[in-house]
Amino acid sequence: MIAHLTWGYLVAAGSVLDPLYTALGWVMAWFYSLISSYGVAIVLLTVAVRLVLYPLTVKQTKSMQAMQRLQPEIKRLQAKYKNDRQKLNEEMMKFYKENNINPASSCLPLVAQFPIFIGLYYTLRNFAKHPPAGNLSWLHFVPSIAAHVTSHWSGYILLAVYVTSQLASTYFMSGSMQQSQRIIMYVLPFAFIFVIARFPTGLVLYWMTTNLWTVGQGLITRRLIPKTPTPVPARRTSRTPKEVAPAAVEDGAKPESAEASAEPAQPRRVKRKKKKARR
């Protein structure tokens, strides 16, 4: 069966990423030879990609947990150098290096999937122009994975599942983001619907499966790895001693509270009113 699936059906030639696209085409052809369905082949391809990217995902998870644990210190740096952007960037890079954190590691799985996403897009586009011999449906629910999402009512259901899974995926992957960035990530799935509606159904199926995998991975991670508690600053009371500047301690200066306690307490004098002499 693999020999009958020529690469002309799978991707457009003339790309610098032809080796990757060729490997992608052979993997899809091999999955098709097992289950005789291109729709299920895309799901199995998604699972295979996520397994290959598992080391990057582990690195991403550890980096996000470290960022969440060190968030108070990051906020202190941002508050300290809020008026000096260049100094803030220098201190942040120094802070990341000292704590062995790579801020870009959270984007590595997404960047690694981009060539596969593009390759699958060209594959499905060629399927639409030159349909191969075989079953292009998915579980008899989607008639053709090469057709546009809005060409059948099942596509609208896939779009709804895609948006829901994208929101859930963002919830698990945005633990170290700022509030403004998190809001943007929650809005993007709704803004992308009009773009994704022009994509082949198989591409939405791939991204939906990726999001569901991320959600399942996030649930398992939360069960196995406890959430890092956020340090709560101690409340100051009237009995809490005042903090002493390090310079004052190094110079041999005593805290104000110690100096006050060292001085002898002066007795309080009470003035008494003189009684008027009786006539």
PyMOL commands that set and color helices and strands:
alter all, ss='L'
color gray80, all
select helices_A, chain A and resi 7-9+18-35+38-52+54-69+71-80+85-98+103-129+149-151+153-173+179-196+201-224+246-250+256-262
alter helices_A, ss='H'
color red, helices_A
deselect
rebuild
show_as cartoon
